[in-house]
């Protein structure tokens, strides 16, 4: 697909079939996510990939609201997603990079991560999420970015993730189930109920 077609077709998918994502397709989506901008080329982003109902189910059990796993309601189709990816940002990598000689003019050297005016690691993680969503659409897959409702630290620790990594959310990936929620996932979502703001309203030239 051309980029404009990808942008038109991309939408958040909440219902999946159980069909697995082929390894080569998954690899291309993950590689695309890691091609985003990286402040100072710090490259402080990792992707934790969970595949299969047992692995993804454990994530939902440990990081969702109590009861979601046993009674997901209208989001039952999300539990069928064969792949869940967690973007993990490393503030320490950026703190270290911006302490190097060529970055001294940035004024960020020696500043604690919580005091950065803009946390570059979260910006870069957000870039990666957007590229992931676009790559998924390009591959004919559905994807969804969603937040974790409970502290993921125990789950991450059990998988050997180093301390200090920040998770901005999770990404579901799989083949869209068109029969979910009335058969029209786009119409049932927010984009079906709320009109998109026109460019003329959202773009401000020179002044508001």
C-alpha positions as CSV (number, residue, x, y, z in Angstrom):
1,X,0.0,0.0,0.0
2,X,1.0,3.6,-0.6
3,X,1.3,5.8,2.5
4,X,-1.9,7.7,1.9
5,X,-3.8,4.4,1.6
6,X,-2.2,3.1,4.8
7,X,-3.2,6.3,6.7
8,X,-6.8,6.0,5.4
9,X,-7.2,2.4,6.4
10,X,-5.4,2.4,9.8
11,X,-7.7,2.1,12.7
12,X,-7.6,0.6,16.2
13,X,-8.7,-3.1,16.1
14,X,-10.3,-4.6,19.2
15,X,-11.4,-8.0,17.7
16,X,-9.0,-10.6,16.4
17,X,-9.1,-14.1,15.0
18,X,-6.9,-16.7,16.6
19,X,-4.8,-17.1,13.4
20,X,-1.1,-16.7,14.2
21,X,1.0,-14.0,12.7
22,X,3.7,-15.5,10.3
23,X,7.2,-15.0,11.7
24,X,8.4,-13.1,8.7
25,X,5.5,-10.7,8.9
26,X,6.0,-10.1,12.6
27,X,9.6,-9.5,12.0
28,X,8.9,-6.8,9.4
29,X,6.4,-5.0,11.8
30,X,8.9,-5.1,14.7
31,X,11.7,-3.9,12.4
32,X,9.6,-1.0,11.2
33,X,8.8,0.0,14.8
34,X,12.5,0.3,15.5
35,X,13.2,2.6,12.6
36,X,11.7,5.6,14.2
37,X,13.5,8.8,15.2
38,X,15.8,8.4,18.3
39,X,16.9,11.5,20.2
40,X,20.7,11.6,20.1
41,X,20.4,8.2,18.5
42,X,20.2,6.9,22.1
43,X,18.3,3.9,20.9
44,X,16.9,3.4,24.3
45,X,13.8,1.3,23.2
46,X,13.2,-2.4,23.5
47,X,10.2,-4.5,22.5
48,X,9.0,-7.4,24.6
49,X,7.1,-9.7,22.3
50,X,4.5,-12.1,23.8
51,X,3.0,-14.8,21.6
52,X,0.3,-17.4,22.2
53,X,-2.7,-17.4,24.5
54,X,-0.7,-18.6,27.5
55,X,1.7,-15.7,27.3
56,X,-0.7,-13.0,26.4
57,X,-3.2,-14.3,28.9
58,X,-0.7,-14.0,31.7
59,X,-0.2,-10.3,30.8
60,X,-3.9,-9.6,30.9
61,X,-4.3,-11.5,34.2
62,X,-1.6,-9.5,35.8
63,X,-2.0,-6.0,34.4
64,X,-5.7,-5.6,33.7
65,X,-8.5,-4.5,36.1
66,X,-9.5,-7.4,38.4
67,X,-12.1,-9.6,36.7
68,X,-11.3,-8.5,33.1
69,X,-9.6,-11.9,32.3
70,X,-12.7,-13.8,33.4
71,X,-15.3,-11.4,32.1
72,X,-13.9,-9.1,29.4
73,X,-17.4,-8.2,28.1
74,X,-17.3,-6.4,24.7
75,X,-13.5,-6.6,24.6
76,X,-13.5,-10.4,24.5
77,X,-12.2,-10.2,20.9
78,X,-9.0,-8.5,22.2
79,X,-8.1,-11.6,24.2
80,X,-7.8,-13.6,21.0
81,X,-4.9,-11.4,19.7
82,X,-2.1,-13.8,19.0
83,X,0.7,-11.2,19.7
84,X,1.1,-8.5,22.3
85,X,4.1,-6.2,22.2
86,X,5.3,-4.0,25.1
87,X,7.4,-1.0,24.1
88,X,10.0,-0.5,26.9
89,X,11.8,2.8,27.1
90,X,15.0,3.2,29.0
91,X,15.4,6.7,30.5
92,X,19.0,5.8,31.6
93,X,20.1,5.4,28.0
94,X,19.1,8.9,27.2
95,X,20.5,10.3,30.4
96,X,23.8,8.7,29.6
97,X,23.8,9.8,25.9
98,X,23.1,13.4,26.8
99,X,25.9,13.4,29.2
100,X,28.4,12.8,26.4
101,X,30.6,15.7,25.1
102,X,28.7,16.3,21.9
103,X,25.5,16.8,23.7
104,X,26.6,19.2,26.4
105,X,24.9,22.2,24.7
106,X,21.6,20.5,25.2
107,X,21.5,21.5,28.9
108,X,20.3,18.1,29.8
109,X,23.6,16.6,31.2
110,X,23.3,15.5,34.7
111,X,19.5,16.1,35.0
112,X,17.5,13.4,36.6
113,X,14.9,11.8,34.2
114,X,12.0,13.1,36.2
115,X,13.3,16.7,35.6
116,X,13.6,16.6,31.9
117,X,11.3,19.2,30.3
118,X,10.3,16.7,27.6
119,X,11.1,13.0,28.3
120,X,12.7,12.0,25.0
121,X,12.4,8.3,25.8
122,X,8.6,8.5,25.9
123,X,8.6,10.6,22.7
124,X,10.7,8.0,20.9
125,X,8.5,5.2,22.3
126,X,5.5,7.0,20.9
127,X,7.2,7.2,17.5
128,X,7.8,3.5,17.6
129,X,4.1,2.8,18.4
130,X,2.9,4.8,15.5
131,X,5.3,3.1,13.1
132,X,4.1,-0.3,14.5
133,X,0.5,0.6,13.8
134,X,1.3,1.8,10.3
135,X,3.4,-1.3,9.5
136,X,0.7,-3.6,10.8
137,X,-1.9,-1.9,8.4
138,X,0.6,-2.3,5.5
139,X,0.9,-6.0,6.2
140,X,-2.9,-6.5,6.3
141,X,-3.0,-6.9,10.1
142,X,-5.0,-5.2,12.8
143,X,-3.4,-3.5,15.8
144,X,-4.4,-1.7,18.9
145,X,-2.5,0.4,21.4
146,X,-4.0,0.1,24.9
147,X,-3.0,1.0,28.4
148,X,-2.1,-1.3,31.2
149,X,-4.5,-0.8,34.2
150,X,-2.2,-2.3,36.9
151,X,1.5,-1.9,37.6
152,X,3.4,-4.2,35.1
153,X,6.6,-4.3,37.2
154,X,6.0,-7.9,38.6
155,X,5.2,-9.2,35.1
156,X,8.3,-7.5,33.6
157,X,10.6,-8.6,36.4
158,X,9.5,-12.2,36.0
159,X,10.7,-11.9,32.3
160,X,14.1,-10.5,33.2
161,X,13.3,-6.9,32.1
162,X,15.9,-4.6,33.8
163,X,14.7,-2.2,36.5
164,X,13.9,1.3,35.4
165,X,12.3,0.6,32.0
166,X,9.1,2.5,31.4
167,X,6.1,1.1,29.6
168,X,3.7,3.5,27.9
169,X,1.2,0.8,27.1
170,X,0.8,-2.4,25.0
171,X,0.2,-3.2,21.4
172,X,-2.1,-6.0,20.2
173,X,-1.4,-7.5,16.8
174,X,-3.2,-10.0,14.7
175,X,-5.8,-10.5,12.0
176,X,-9.0,-8.5,12.4
177,X,-12.2,-10.4,13.0
178,X,-14.8,-8.5,11.0
179,X,-17.6,-10.2,12.8
180,X,-16.7,-8.5,16.1
181,X,-19.2,-6.1,17.6
182,X,-21.7,-5.8,14.8
183,X,-19.3,-6.5,12.0
184,X,-18.1,-2.9,11.6
185,X,-15.3,-2.2,13.9
186,X,-14.6,1.3,12.5
187,X,-18.3,2.3,12.8
188,X,-18.5,0.9,16.3
189,X,-15.5,2.8,17.5
190,X,-15.0,6.5,18.4
191,X,-14.2,7.3,14.7
192,X,-17.7,6.1,13.8
193,X,-19.3,8.3,16.4
194,X,-17.2,11.4,16.3
195,X,-16.4,13.3,13.1
196,X,-12.8,14.0,12.3
197,X,-11.8,17.7,12.7
198,X,-11.1,19.3,9.3
199,X,-7.6,20.3,8.5
200,X,-8.7,23.9,8.3
201,X,-9.8,23.8,11.9
202,X,-6.8,22.0,13.3
203,X,-4.0,23.8,11.4
204,X,-3.1,27.4,12.5
205,X,-0.9,29.4,10.2
206,X,1.2,32.0,12.0
207,X,-1.3,32.5,14.8
208,X,-4.3,30.9,16.4
